[in-house]
Amino acid sequence: MIIKGKSWKFGNDVDTDAIIPARYLNTSDPKELARHVMEDADKDFSSKVKSGDIIIAGKNFGCGSSREHAPIAIKAAGIQAVIAKSFARIFYRNSFNIGLPIFESEEASEKIKEGDEIEIDADNGIIKNLSRGETYNANPIPPFMQELIAAGGLVEWTKRKLSRKNGQPS
């Protein structure tokens, strides 16, 4: 799987309240959540981000509450991947559960600048900075996690698996 897009840069310890402020948790509508994604970190982010863009962050991205709303808001805003030095454990799991690919790479996190054009080879864990002519390594996404992403998340993957098991077309 190849992912290509423009980068948006954030720092360390971006918590789930910065990703989707608690005042918007009265809805689970992905489109509504997307309108407020990263609002407390950059009030204009949702109007600037384009479908296919990539978030670059420092360490401990997605820390704080274990709300699933955070990766849902990111994905619904059109962000197709997040690269960070490290992720909070629950955010990491929630991201794959909803089909949002994430990559840990200290070097990419440090060297990629906002606005750089990035290409990610998810199968091999290779991140190319097309703007700077640099290449960085990340852990490749394991095959099972790639299946989750391709299906659109754990719920859709499970539905497909169950329908195949019951002899129904998926």
DSSP file (Angstrom, degrees, kcal/mol; ACC not computed):
  #  RESIDUE AA STRUCTURE BP1 BP2  ACC     N-H-->O    O-->H-N    N-H-->O    O-->H-N    TCO  KAPPA ALPHA  PHI   PSI    X-CA   Y-CA   Z-CA
    1    1 A M              0   0    0      0, 0.0   121,-2.4     0, 0.0   122,-0.6   0.000 360.0 360.0 360.0 126.5    0.0    0.0    0.0
    2    2 A I  E     -A  121   0A   0    119,-0.2     2,-0.4   120,-0.1   119,-0.2  -0.916 360.0-169.4-107.8 130.2    1.4    3.4   -1.1
    3    3 A I  E     +A  120   0A   0    117,-2.6   117,-3.7    -2,-0.5     2,-0.4  -0.970   7.6 179.5-119.0 131.8    0.2    6.5    0.7
    4    4 A K  E     +A  119   0A   0     -2,-0.4     2,-0.3   115,-0.2   115,-0.2  -0.996  18.7 114.5-138.6 131.6    1.1    9.9   -0.6
    5    5 A G  E     -A  118   0A   0    113,-2.4   113,-3.3    -2,-0.4     2,-0.3  -0.990  58.2 -70.0-175.1 178.8    0.3   13.4    0.6
    6    6 A K  E     -A  117   0A   0     -2,-0.3    48,-3.0   111,-0.2     2,-0.3  -0.625  50.6-121.0 -87.0 144.2    1.2   16.8    2.1
    7    7 A S  E     -d   54   0B   0    109,-2.2   108,-2.5    -2,-0.3     2,-0.4  -0.625  17.8-164.8 -94.1 145.9    2.4   16.9    5.7
    8    8 A W  E     -d   55   0B   0     46,-2.1    48,-3.3    -2,-0.3     2,-0.4  -0.997  22.0-141.1-122.1 130.1    1.0   18.9    8.7
    9    9 A K  E     +d   56   0B   0     -2,-0.4     2,-0.3    46,-0.2    48,-0.2  -0.794  24.9 167.8-106.4 133.1    3.4   19.1   11.6
   10   10 A F        -     0   0    0     46,-2.6    48,-0.1    -2,-0.4     4,-0.0  -0.895  25.3-122.8-132.7 164.0    2.5   18.9   15.3
   11   11 A G        -     0   0    0     -2,-0.3    47,-2.0     1,-0.2     3,-0.4   0.204  43.1 -50.5 -90.7-153.1    4.7   18.5   18.4
   12   12 A N  S    S+     0   0    0      1,-0.2    -1,-0.2    45,-0.2    48,-0.2  -0.430 109.0  17.0 -82.9 157.1    5.1   16.1   21.4
   13   13 A D        +     0   0    0     46,-3.0     2,-0.8     1,-0.2    -1,-0.2   0.817  68.2 177.3  53.8  41.2    2.3   14.9   23.7
   14   14 A V        -     0   0    0     -3,-0.4    48,-2.9    45,-0.4    49,-0.8  -0.668  20.2-154.2 -73.7 111.1   -0.6   15.9   21.4
   15   15 A D  B >>  -g   63   0C   0     -2,-0.8     4,-1.8    47,-0.2     3,-1.0  -0.356  27.5-103.1 -91.0 170.6   -3.5   14.5   23.5
   16   16 A T  H 3> S+     0   0    0     47,-2.6     4,-2.7     1,-0.3    48,-0.1   0.759 120.0  61.1 -65.0 -24.0   -6.9   13.4   22.5
   17   17 A D  H 34 S+     0   0    0     46,-0.2    -1,-0.3     2,-0.2    23,-0.3   0.835 106.6  46.0 -69.9 -31.4   -8.4   16.7   23.8
   18   18 A A  H <4 S+     0   0    0     -3,-1.0    22,-0.7     2,-0.1    23,-0.6   0.839 113.7  49.6 -75.9 -33.4   -6.2   18.6   21.3
   19   19 A I  H  < S-     0   0    0     -4,-1.8    19,-3.1     1,-0.3    20,-0.4   0.952 138.1  -1.4 -70.1 -49.7   -7.2   16.1   18.5
   20   20 A I  S  < S-     0   0    0     -4,-2.7    -1,-0.3    17,-0.2    -2,-0.1  -0.848  85.7-128.7-142.7 104.8  -10.9   16.4   19.2
   21   21 A P    >   -     0   0    0      0, 0.0     3,-2.3     0, 0.0     4,-0.1  -0.165  19.5-119.6 -56.8 143.4  -11.9   18.7   22.1
   22   22 A A  G >  S+     0   0    0      1,-0.3     3,-1.9     2,-0.2     4,-0.1   0.752 107.4  73.6 -56.0 -27.6  -14.2   17.1   24.7
   23   23 A R  G 3  S+     0   0    0      1,-0.3    -1,-0.3     2,-0.1     3,-0.3   0.655  97.5  50.0 -65.0 -12.3  -16.9   19.8   24.0
   24   24 A Y  G X  S+     0   0    0     -3,-2.3     3,-1.0     1,-0.2    -1,-0.3   0.293  79.5  97.6-105.8   9.1  -17.6   18.0   20.7
   25   25 A L  T <   +     0   0    0     -3,-1.9    -1,-0.2     1,-0.3    -2,-0.1   0.378  56.9  88.8 -82.0   7.3  -18.0   14.5   22.2
   26   26 A N  T 3  S+     0   0    0     -3,-0.3     2,-0.3    -4,-0.1    -1,-0.3   0.427  89.8  54.1 -80.7   2.5  -21.8   14.8   22.2
   27   27 A T    <   -     0   0    0     -3,-1.0    -3,-0.0     2,-0.1     0, 0.0  -0.956  54.4-168.6-131.3 153.2  -21.7   13.4   18.7
   28   28 A S        +     0   0    0     -2,-0.3    -1,-0.1    44,-0.0    -3,-0.1   0.204  51.0 126.2-117.9  11.2  -20.3   10.3   17.1
   29   29 A D     >  -     0   0    0      1,-0.2     4,-2.4     2,-0.0     3,-0.4  -0.594  54.8-148.6 -71.8 114.9  -20.9   11.6   13.5
   30   30 A P  H  > S+     0   0    0      0, 0.0     4,-2.5     0, 0.0    -1,-0.2   0.855  94.7  53.6 -55.9 -38.1  -17.5   11.4   11.8
   31   31 A K  H  > S+     0   0    0      2,-0.2     4,-1.2     1,-0.2    -2,-0.0   0.900 110.6  46.4 -64.9 -40.3  -18.3   14.4    9.5
   32   32 A E  H  4 S+     0   0    0     -3,-0.4     4,-0.5     2,-0.2     3,-0.3   0.911 112.7  49.7 -67.5 -42.3  -19.1   16.6   12.5
   33   33 A L  H >< S+     0   0    0     -4,-2.4     3,-1.6     1,-0.2     4,-0.4   0.903 106.1  57.3 -61.7 -41.0  -16.0   15.4   14.4
   34   34 A A  H >< S+     0   0    0     -4,-2.5     3,-1.0     1,-0.3    -1,-0.2   0.828  96.1  63.7 -60.8 -32.4  -13.9   16.2   11.3
   35   35 A R  T 3< S+     0   0    0     -4,-1.2    -1,-0.3    -3,-0.3    11,-0.2   0.713 112.8  35.1 -64.2 -18.8  -15.1   19.8   11.4
   36   36 A H  T X  S+     0   0    0     -3,-1.6     3,-1.9    -4,-0.5     4,-0.3   0.287  82.6 139.4-118.9   8.5  -13.3   20.2   14.8
   37   37 A V  T <  S-     0   0    0     -3,-1.0     9,-0.4    -4,-0.4   -17,-0.2  -0.313  82.7  -4.4 -60.9 135.0  -10.3   18.0   14.4
   38   38 A M  T >> S+     0   0    0    -19,-3.1     4,-3.0     7,-0.1     3,-1.1   0.618  89.6 143.1  59.6  17.1   -7.1   19.5   15.9
   39   39 A E  T <4  +     0   0    0     -3,-1.9    -2,-0.1   -20,-0.4   -20,-0.1   0.844  68.0  47.8 -57.3 -39.5   -9.1   22.7   16.7
   40   40 A D  T 34 S+     0   0    0    -22,-0.7    -1,-0.3    -4,-0.3     3,-0.2   0.659 116.9  43.6 -80.7 -13.3   -7.3   23.4   20.0
   41   41 A A  T <4 S+     0   0    0     -3,-1.1     2,-0.3   -23,-0.6    -2,-0.2   0.784 139.0   3.8 -92.4 -35.1   -3.9   22.9   18.4
   42   42 A D    ><  -     0   0    0     -4,-3.0     3,-2.3   -24,-0.2     4,-0.3  -0.799  67.1-156.0-153.0 102.4   -4.7   24.9   15.2
   43   43 A K  T 3  S+     0   0    0      1,-0.3     3,-0.2    -2,-0.3    -4,-0.1   0.717  95.5  43.5 -58.9 -23.4   -8.1   26.6   15.1
   44   44 A D  T >> S+     0   0    0      1,-0.1     4,-1.1    -6,-0.1     3,-1.0   0.340  81.4 106.9-101.8   5.5   -8.1   26.7   11.3
   45   45 A F  H X> S+     0   0    0     -3,-2.3     4,-2.7     1,-0.3     3,-1.1   0.900  74.5  54.0 -54.6 -48.6   -6.8   23.1   10.7
   46   46 A S  H 34 S+     0   0    0     -9,-0.4    -1,-0.3    -4,-0.3    -2,-0.1   0.775 110.6  47.4 -62.8 -25.0  -10.0   21.6    9.5
   47   47 A S  H <4 S+     0   0    0     -3,-1.0    -1,-0.3     1,-0.1    -2,-0.2   0.671 117.1  42.9 -87.4 -16.2  -10.4   24.3    6.8
   48   48 A K  H << S+     0   0    0     -4,-1.1    -2,-0.2    -3,-1.1    -3,-0.1   0.790  91.5  93.3 -96.0 -33.3   -6.8   23.9    5.6
   49   49 A V     <  -     0   0    0     -4,-2.7     2,-0.3    -5,-0.2    30,-0.0  -0.327  60.2-155.0 -67.7 143.0   -6.4   20.1    5.6
   50   50 A K    >   -     0   0    0    -44,-0.1     3,-2.1    28,-0.1   -44,-0.1  -0.856  31.2 -87.6-117.0 152.1   -7.1   18.3    2.3
   51   51 A S  T 3  S+     0   0    0     -2,-0.3    28,-0.2     1,-0.3    27,-0.1  -0.367 116.0  30.2 -57.6 130.5   -8.1   14.7    1.7
   52   52 A G  T 3  S+     0   0    0     26,-3.2    -1,-0.3     1,-0.3    27,-0.2   0.290  87.7 136.2 100.7  -8.2   -5.0   12.6    1.5
   53   53 A D    <   -     0   0    0     -3,-2.1    27,-2.6   -48,-0.2    28,-0.7  -0.176  44.6-136.7 -69.8 167.2   -2.8   14.7    3.8
   54   54 A I  E     -de   7  81B   0    -48,-3.0   -46,-2.1    25,-0.2     2,-0.4  -0.982   4.5-137.2-130.3 135.1   -0.6   13.2    6.5
   55   55 A I  E     -de   8  82B   0     26,-2.1    28,-3.0    -2,-0.4     2,-0.4  -0.791  15.3-164.8 -91.9 135.4    0.0   14.3   10.1
   56   56 A I  E     +de   9  83B   0    -48,-3.3   -46,-2.6    -2,-0.4     2,-0.3  -0.977  19.6 165.2-116.2 131.6    3.6   14.3   11.4
   57   57 A A  E     - e   0  84B   0     26,-2.5    28,-0.6    -2,-0.4   -46,-0.2  -0.882  31.5-116.3-142.2 172.0    4.0   14.5   15.2
   58   58 A G        -     0   0    0    -47,-2.0    27,-1.2    -2,-0.3    28,-1.1   0.329  63.3 -34.5 -85.1-142.3    6.5   14.1   18.0
   59   59 A K  S    S+     0   0    0     26,-0.2   -46,-3.0     1,-0.2   -45,-0.4  -0.467 116.4  17.4 -84.7 154.4    6.4   11.6   20.8
   60   60 A N  S >  S-     0   0    0      1,-0.2     3,-1.1   -48,-0.2    27,-0.3   0.814  74.6-175.8  62.7  37.5    3.3   10.2   22.6
   61   61 A F  B 3   +h   87   0D   0     25,-2.5    27,-2.5    -3,-0.5    -1,-0.2  -0.445  67.3  23.0 -65.8 134.6    0.8   11.3   20.0
   62   62 A G  T 3  S+     0   0    0    -48,-2.9    29,-0.3    25,-0.2    -1,-0.2   0.690  85.1 153.9  84.6  20.4   -2.8   10.5   21.1
   63   63 A C  B <   +g   15   0C   0     -3,-1.1   -47,-2.6   -49,-0.8     2,-0.3  -0.178  37.4  49.1 -71.7 173.6   -2.1   10.5   24.8
   64   64 A G  S    S+     0   0    0    -49,-0.2    27,-0.1   -48,-0.1   -50,-0.0  -0.760  99.1  20.1  99.4-143.6   -4.9   11.3   27.3
   65   65 A S  S    S-     0   0    0     -2,-0.3   -49,-0.2     1,-0.1    26,-0.0  -0.161  71.4-123.0 -64.5 158.9   -8.3    9.8   27.3
   66   66 A S        +     0   0    0     24,-0.0    -1,-0.1     4,-0.0     2,-0.1   0.076  55.2 152.3 -90.5  25.1   -8.9    6.6   25.4
   67   67 A R    >   -     0   0    0      1,-0.2     3,-0.9     2,-0.0    27,-0.0  -0.328  43.0-151.4 -66.8 133.9  -11.6    8.0   23.2
   68   68 A E  T 3> S+     0   0    0      1,-0.2     4,-1.6     2,-0.1     5,-0.2   0.664  87.2  82.1 -71.8 -18.2  -12.1    6.5   19.8
   69   69 A H  H 3> S+     0   0    0      1,-0.2     4,-2.8     2,-0.2    -1,-0.2   0.808  80.1  66.3 -57.9 -31.0  -13.4    9.8   18.6
   70   70 A A  H <> S+     0   0    0     -3,-0.9     4,-2.0     1,-0.2    -1,-0.2   0.967 106.7  35.0 -63.6 -57.2   -9.8   11.1   18.1
   71   71 A P  H  > S+     0   0    0      0, 0.0     4,-2.6     0, 0.0     5,-0.2   0.853 116.9  56.8 -66.9 -28.9   -8.7    8.7   15.3
   72   72 A I  H  X S+     0   0    0     -4,-1.6     4,-2.8     2,-0.2    -2,-0.2   0.934 107.5  47.8 -62.7 -45.0  -12.2    8.9   13.8
   73   73 A A  H  X S+     0   0    0     -4,-2.8     4,-1.4     2,-0.2    -1,-0.2   0.901 112.7  49.2 -62.4 -41.4  -12.0   12.7   13.6
   74   74 A I  H  <>S+     0   0    0     -4,-2.0     5,-1.6    -5,-0.2     3,-0.3   0.953 115.0  43.0 -62.9 -50.2   -8.5   12.5   11.9
   75   75 A K  H ><5S+     0   0    0     -4,-2.6     3,-1.7     1,-0.2    -2,-0.2   0.909 112.1  53.2 -64.4 -42.2   -9.6    9.9    9.4
   76   76 A A  H 3<5S+     0   0    0     -4,-2.8    -1,-0.2     1,-0.3    -2,-0.2   0.772 101.0  61.6 -65.9 -25.3  -12.9   11.7    8.6
   77   77 A A  T 3<5S-     0   0    0     -4,-1.4    -1,-0.3    -3,-0.3    -2,-0.2   0.549 124.8-103.0 -76.5  -6.5  -11.0   14.9    8.0
   78   78 A G  T < 5S+     0   0    0     -3,-1.7   -26,-3.2     1,-0.3     2,-0.3   0.392  71.8 147.3 100.8  -2.9   -9.3   13.1    5.1
   79   79 A I      < -     0   0    0     -5,-1.6    -1,-0.3   -28,-0.2   -25,-0.2  -0.516  28.5-168.1 -65.1 127.5   -6.0   12.5    6.8
   80   80 A Q        +     0   0    0    -27,-2.6     2,-0.3    -2,-0.3   -26,-0.2   0.556  61.5   3.1-100.4  -6.9   -4.7    9.2    5.4
   81   81 A A  E     -e   54   0B   0    -28,-0.7   -26,-2.1    19,-0.1     2,-0.4  -0.970  55.3-142.7-167.0 158.9   -1.9    8.5    7.8
   82   82 A V  E     -ef  55 102B   0     19,-1.5    21,-2.6    -2,-0.3     2,-0.4  -0.999  12.0-166.8-128.3 133.2   -0.1    9.7   10.9
   83   83 A I  E     +ef  56 103B   0    -28,-3.0   -26,-2.5    -2,-0.4     2,-0.3  -0.978  21.9 154.6-116.5 130.9    3.7    9.5   11.5
   84   84 A A  E     -ef  57 104B   0     19,-2.4    21,-2.2    -2,-0.4   -26,-0.2  -0.961  55.7-112.8-147.9 165.1    5.1   10.1   14.9
   85   85 A K  S    S-     0   0    0    -27,-1.2     2,-0.3   -28,-0.6   -26,-0.2   0.919 101.1 -17.2 -62.8 -42.5    8.1    9.3   17.1
   86   86 A S        -     0   0    0    -28,-1.1   -25,-2.5    19,-0.1     2,-0.3  -0.982  63.9-137.8-159.3 161.5    5.7    7.3   19.3
   87   87 A F  B     -h   61   0D   0     -2,-0.3   -25,-0.2   -27,-0.3     2,-0.1  -0.915  30.5-102.8-123.6 148.4    2.0    6.8   20.0
   88   88 A A     >  -     0   0    0    -27,-2.5     4,-2.5    -2,-0.3     5,-0.2  -0.489  41.1-118.0 -63.9 142.0   -0.1    6.4   23.2
   89   89 A R  H  > S+     0   0    0      1,-0.2     4,-2.0     2,-0.2     5,-0.2   0.878 109.9  44.0 -55.3 -47.9   -1.0    2.7   23.4
   90   90 A I  H  > S+     0   0    0      1,-0.2     4,-2.9     2,-0.2    -1,-0.2   0.892 112.8  51.8 -70.7 -38.5   -4.7    3.0   23.3
   91   91 A F  H  > S+     0   0    0    -29,-0.3     4,-2.5     2,-0.2    -1,-0.2   0.916 107.9  54.4 -60.6 -41.7   -4.6    5.6   20.4
   92   92 A Y  H  X S+     0   0    0     -4,-2.5     4,-1.6     1,-0.2    -2,-0.2   0.944 113.0  41.2 -56.0 -50.8   -2.4    3.1   18.5
   93   93 A R  H  X S+     0   0    0     -4,-2.0     4,-2.3     1,-0.2    -2,-0.2   0.920 113.7  52.2 -66.8 -44.3   -4.9    0.3   18.9
   94   94 A N  H  X S+     0   0    0     -4,-2.9     4,-1.4     1,-0.2    -1,-0.2   0.862 105.3  57.5 -60.5 -35.8   -8.0    2.6   18.2
   95   95 A S  H  <>S+     0   0    0     -4,-2.5     5,-3.3     1,-0.2     4,-0.5   0.944 110.4  41.0 -62.3 -48.3   -6.3    3.8   15.0
   96   96 A F  H ><5S+     0   0    0     -4,-1.6     3,-0.9     3,-0.2    -1,-0.2   0.872 109.3  60.9 -67.7 -35.2   -6.0    0.4   13.5
   97   97 A N  H 3<5S+     0   0    0     -4,-2.3    57,-2.7     1,-0.3    58,-0.6   0.803 112.2  38.0 -62.1 -27.9   -9.5   -0.5   14.8
   98   98 A I  T 3<5S-     0   0    0     -4,-1.4    -1,-0.3    -3,-0.4    -2,-0.2   0.388 122.3-103.7-104.4   3.4  -11.0    2.2   12.7
   99   99 A G  T < 5S+     0   0    0     -3,-0.9    -3,-0.2    -4,-0.5    -4,-0.1   0.752  71.2 141.6  86.9  25.3   -8.6    1.7    9.7
  100  100 A L      < -     0   0    0     -5,-3.3    -1,-0.2    -6,-0.2     2,-0.2  -0.891  45.6-137.4-100.8 113.7   -6.2    4.7   10.1
  101  101 A P        -     0   0    0      0, 0.0   -19,-1.5     0, 0.0     2,-0.3  -0.507  24.5-176.2 -72.8 134.9   -2.6    3.7    9.3
  102  102 A I  E     -f   82   0B   0     -2,-0.2     2,-0.4   -21,-0.2   -19,-0.2  -0.959   7.4-161.4-131.5 150.3    0.0    5.0   11.7
  103  103 A F  E     -f   83   0B   0    -21,-2.6   -19,-2.4    -2,-0.3     2,-0.6  -0.994  11.8-143.6-136.8 134.2    3.8    4.8   11.6
  104  104 A E  E     +f   84   0B   0     -2,-0.4    35,-0.9    35,-0.2     2,-0.3  -0.879  36.1 147.3 -98.4 122.2    6.5    5.2   14.2
  105  105 A S     >  -     0   0    0    -21,-2.2     4,-2.3    -2,-0.6     5,-0.2  -0.795  29.1-168.6-156.2 108.5    9.7    6.8   12.9
  106  106 A E  H  > S+     0   0    0     -2,-0.3     4,-1.9   -21,-0.2     5,-0.2   0.918  93.1  49.7 -62.8 -43.7   11.8    9.1   15.1
  107  107 A E  H  > S+     0   0    0     30,-0.2     4,-2.5     2,-0.2     5,-0.3   0.929 112.4  45.6 -64.2 -46.5   13.9   10.2   12.0
  108  108 A A  H  > S+     0   0    0     29,-0.3     4,-2.3     1,-0.2    -1,-0.2   0.910 111.2  54.4 -62.8 -41.6   10.8   11.1    9.9
  109  109 A S  H  < S+     0   0    0     -4,-2.3    -1,-0.2     1,-0.2    -2,-0.2   0.884 115.1  39.3 -59.0 -40.0    9.2   12.9   12.9
  110  110 A E  H  < S+     0   0    0     -4,-1.9    -2,-0.2    -5,-0.2    -1,-0.2   0.859 122.0  38.6 -79.1 -37.1   12.3   15.1   13.3
  111  111 A K  H  < S+     0   0    0     -4,-2.5     2,-0.3    -5,-0.2    -2,-0.2   0.766  90.0  91.8 -93.7 -27.3   13.2   15.8    9.7
  112  112 A I     <  -     0   0    0     -4,-2.3     2,-0.3    -5,-0.3     3,-0.0  -0.523  61.6-156.2 -73.2 133.6    9.9   16.2    7.9
  113  113 A K    >   -     0   0    0     -2,-0.3     3,-2.0     1,-0.1  -106,-0.2  -0.729  31.8 -83.3-105.2 156.8    8.7   19.8    7.8
  114  114 A E  T 3  S+     0   0    0     -2,-0.3  -106,-0.2     1,-0.3     3,-0.1  -0.357 116.6  24.5 -59.1 133.9    5.2   21.1    7.4
  115  115 A G  T 3  S+     0   0    0   -108,-2.5    -1,-0.3     1,-0.3  -107,-0.1   0.230  86.5 137.5  94.8 -13.0    4.2   21.2    3.7
  116  116 A D    <   -     0   0    0     -3,-2.0  -109,-2.2  -110,-0.1     2,-0.5  -0.351  58.0-119.6 -63.3 146.0    6.6   18.5    2.6
  117  117 A E  E     -A    6   0A   0   -111,-0.2    13,-1.9    -3,-0.1    14,-1.0  -0.799  36.5-166.2 -88.4 126.0    5.3   16.0    0.1
  118  118 A I  E     -AB   5 129A   0   -113,-3.3  -113,-2.4    -2,-0.5     2,-0.4  -0.881  16.8-166.8-119.4 143.3    5.5   12.5    1.7
  119  119 A E  E     -AB   4 128A   0      9,-2.6     9,-3.6    -2,-0.4     2,-0.5  -0.997  10.3-164.1-128.6 128.0    5.2    9.0    0.2
  120  120 A I  E     -AB   3 127A   0   -117,-3.7  -117,-2.6    -2,-0.4     2,-1.0  -0.949  14.9-157.8-116.8 126.2    4.8    6.0    2.5
  121  121 A D  E >>> -AB   2 126A   0      5,-3.3     5,-1.6    -2,-0.5     4,-1.5  -0.851  16.3-174.0 -95.3  95.4    5.3    2.4    1.5
  122  122 A A  T 345S+     0   0    0   -121,-2.4    19,-2.0    -2,-1.0    -1,-0.2   0.821  76.8  58.3 -65.1 -32.7    3.3    0.8    4.3
  123  123 A D  T 345S+     0   0    0   -122,-0.6    -1,-0.2     1,-0.2  -121,-0.1   0.858 120.3  26.6 -66.5 -34.9    4.2   -2.7    3.3
  124  124 A N  T <45S-     0   0    0     -3,-0.5    -2,-0.2     2,-0.1    -1,-0.2   0.459 103.9-118.8-110.0  -3.4    7.9   -2.1    3.7
  125  125 A G  T  <5 +     0   0    0     -4,-1.5    13,-2.8     1,-0.2     2,-0.5   0.849  61.3 146.8  70.2  34.4    8.0    0.7    6.3
  126  126 A I  E   < -BC 121 137A   0     -5,-1.6    -5,-3.3    11,-0.2     2,-0.5  -0.918  29.0-167.9-109.8 125.3    9.7    3.2    3.9
  127  127 A I  E     -BC 120 136A   0      9,-2.8     9,-3.1    -2,-0.5     2,-0.5  -0.951   5.2-163.8-112.8 122.4    8.9    6.9    4.2
  128  128 A K  E     -BC 119 135A   0     -9,-3.6    -9,-2.6    -2,-0.5     2,-1.0  -0.917  13.9-150.8-109.8 130.7   10.1    9.1    1.4
  129  129 A N  E  >> -BC 118 134A   0      5,-3.2     4,-1.7    -2,-0.5     5,-1.4  -0.844  14.8-174.5 -94.7  98.1   10.2   12.9    1.7
  130  130 A L  T  45S+     0   0    0    -13,-1.9    -1,-0.2    -2,-1.0   -12,-0.2   0.790  79.8  57.0 -67.5 -28.0    9.7   13.8   -1.9
  131  131 A S  T  45S+     0   0    0    -14,-1.0    -1,-0.2     1,-0.2   -13,-0.1   0.831 120.6  26.8 -70.8 -32.6   10.3   17.5   -1.2
  132  132 A R  T  45S-     0   0    0     -3,-0.5    -2,-0.2   -15,-0.3    -1,-0.2   0.472 101.9-120.9-111.5  -5.5   13.7   16.9    0.4
  133  133 A G  T  <5 +     0   0    0     -4,-1.7     2,-0.3     1,-0.2    -3,-0.2   0.832  67.2 134.9  68.4  31.9   14.9   13.8   -1.4
  134  134 A E  E   < -C  129   0A   0     -5,-1.4    -5,-3.2   -23,-0.0     2,-0.4  -0.800  42.2-152.9-114.0 156.0   15.2   11.9    1.9
  135  135 A T  E     -C  128   0A   0     -2,-0.3     2,-0.3    -7,-0.2    -7,-0.2  -0.988  12.4-176.1-128.7 138.7   14.2    8.4    3.0
  136  136 A Y  E     -C  127   0A   0     -9,-3.1    -9,-2.8    -2,-0.4     2,-0.4  -0.885  19.5-124.4-129.5 159.4   13.3    7.2    6.5
  137  137 A N  E     +C  126   0A   0     -2,-0.3   -29,-0.3   -11,-0.2     2,-0.3  -0.824  26.5 169.9-107.8 147.0   12.4    3.9    8.0
  138  138 A A        -     0   0    0    -13,-2.8   -33,-0.2    -2,-0.4     3,-0.0  -0.926  48.3 -83.6-139.7 164.0    9.4    2.9   10.1
  139  139 A N        -     0   0    0    -35,-0.9   -35,-0.2    -2,-0.3   -14,-0.2  -0.576  52.4-119.0 -68.3 129.3    8.1   -0.4   11.2
  140  140 A P        -     0   0    0      0, 0.0   -17,-0.2     0, 0.0   -18,-0.1  -0.325  31.2-101.1 -64.9 154.6    6.1   -1.9    8.3
  141  141 A I        -     0   0    0    -19,-2.0     5,-0.1     1,-0.1   -16,-0.1  -0.662  41.9-115.7 -77.3 125.5    2.4   -2.6    9.1
  142  142 A P     >  -     0   0    0      0, 0.0     4,-2.2     0, 0.0     3,-0.5  -0.230  27.3-107.6 -60.0 151.2    2.0   -6.3    9.8
  143  143 A P  H  > S+     0   0    0      0, 0.0     4,-2.0     0, 0.0     5,-0.1   0.851 118.3  52.2 -51.2 -42.1   -0.2   -8.2    7.3
  144  144 A F  H  > S+     0   0    0      1,-0.2     4,-1.8     2,-0.2     5,-0.1   0.918 110.4  47.9 -63.4 -41.3   -3.1   -8.6    9.7
  145  145 A M  H  > S+     0   0    0     -3,-0.5     4,-2.2     1,-0.2    -1,-0.2   0.853 108.4  55.3 -67.2 -33.9   -3.1   -4.8   10.5
  146  146 A Q  H  X S+     0   0    0     -4,-2.2     4,-2.8     1,-0.2    -1,-0.2   0.885 105.3  53.1 -63.6 -37.9   -3.0   -4.1    6.7
  147  147 A E  H  X S+     0   0    0     -4,-2.0     4,-2.0    -5,-0.2     6,-0.2   0.911 107.9  50.8 -61.8 -42.1   -6.1   -6.3    6.3
  148  148 A L  H  X>S+     0   0    0     -4,-1.8     5,-3.0     2,-0.2     4,-0.9   0.933 112.8  45.7 -60.4 -46.2   -7.9   -4.1    9.0
  149  149 A I  H ><5S+     0   0    0     -4,-2.2     3,-0.8     1,-0.2    -2,-0.2   0.931 111.8  50.8 -63.5 -46.5   -6.9   -0.9    7.2
  150  150 A A  H 3<5S+     0   0    0     -4,-2.8    -1,-0.2     1,-0.3    -2,-0.2   0.848 111.1  49.3 -61.3 -34.5   -8.0   -2.3    3.8
  151  151 A A  H 3<5S-     0   0    0     -4,-2.0    -1,-0.3    -5,-0.2    -2,-0.2   0.669 120.8-107.8 -78.2 -17.1  -11.3   -3.3    5.2
  152  152 A G  T <<5S-     0   0    0     -4,-0.9    -3,-0.2    -3,-0.8     2,-0.2   0.576  76.6 -39.6  97.4  12.1  -11.9    0.1    6.8
  153  153 A G  S  ><S-     0   0    0     -5,-3.0     4,-2.3    -6,-0.2   -55,-0.3  -0.604  81.7 -58.3 124.8 176.2  -11.3   -1.1   10.4
  154  154 A L  H  > S+     0   0    0    -57,-2.7     4,-2.6     1,-0.2     5,-0.2   0.865 125.6  53.0 -63.3 -41.5  -12.1   -3.9   12.7
  155  155 A V  H  > S+     0   0    0    -58,-0.6     4,-2.4     2,-0.2    -1,-0.2   0.948 113.7  42.4 -62.6 -48.6  -15.9   -3.8   12.5
  156  156 A E  H  > S+     0   0    0      2,-0.2     4,-2.3     1,-0.2    -1,-0.2   0.890 113.7  52.7 -66.1 -38.6  -15.8   -4.0    8.7
  157  157 A W  H  X S+     0   0    0     -4,-2.3     4,-2.4     2,-0.2    -1,-0.2   0.920 110.7  47.9 -60.9 -44.0  -13.1   -6.7    8.7
  158  158 A T  H  X S+     0   0    0     -4,-2.6     4,-2.8     2,-0.2     5,-0.2   0.909 109.3  52.6 -65.0 -43.0  -15.2   -8.8   11.1
  159  159 A K  H  X S+     0   0    0     -4,-2.4     4,-2.4     1,-0.2    -1,-0.2   0.925 111.8  46.4 -58.0 -44.7  -18.3   -8.4    9.0
  160  160 A R  H  X S+     0   0    0     -4,-2.3     4,-2.3     2,-0.2    -2,-0.2   0.917 112.4  50.1 -63.6 -43.7  -16.4   -9.6    5.9
  161  161 A K  H  X S+     0   0    0     -4,-2.4     4,-2.1     1,-0.2    -2,-0.2   0.917 112.8  46.2 -62.1 -44.6  -14.9  -12.5    7.8
  162  162 A L  H  X S+     0   0    0     -4,-2.8     4,-1.9     1,-0.2    -1,-0.2   0.881 111.1  51.4 -67.8 -38.6  -18.3  -13.6    9.2
  163  163 A S  H  <>S+     0   0    0     -4,-2.4     5,-3.2    -5,-0.2    -1,-0.2   0.883 111.3  48.0 -68.3 -35.8  -20.0  -13.3    5.8
  164  164 A R  H ><5S+     0   0    0     -4,-2.3     3,-1.3     3,-0.2    -2,-0.2   0.898 110.4  52.5 -67.0 -39.4  -17.3  -15.4    4.1
  165  165 A K  H 3<5S+     0   0    0     -4,-2.1    -2,-0.2     1,-0.3    -1,-0.2   0.856 110.5  47.6 -64.0 -35.1  -17.6  -18.0    7.0
  166  166 A N  T 3<5S-     0   0    0     -4,-1.9    -1,-0.3    -5,-0.1    -2,-0.2   0.332 120.4-109.2 -89.6   7.1  -21.4  -18.2    6.4
  167  167 A G  T < 5S+     0   0    0     -3,-1.3    -3,-0.2     1,-0.3    -2,-0.1   0.638  75.2 133.6  78.3  14.0  -20.9  -18.5    2.6
  168  168 A Q      < -     0   0    0     -5,-3.2    -1,-0.3    -6,-0.2    -2,-0.1  -0.721  64.5-102.0 -96.1 148.1  -22.2  -15.1    1.8
  169  169 A P              0   0    0      0, 0.0    -1,-0.1     0, 0.0    -5,-0.0  -0.402 360.0 360.0 -65.7 145.0  -20.4  -12.8   -0.7
  170  170 A S              0   0    0     -2,-0.1    -6,-0.1    -7,-0.0    -7,-0.1   0.452 360.0 360.0 -94.5 360.0  -18.4  -10.1    1.1
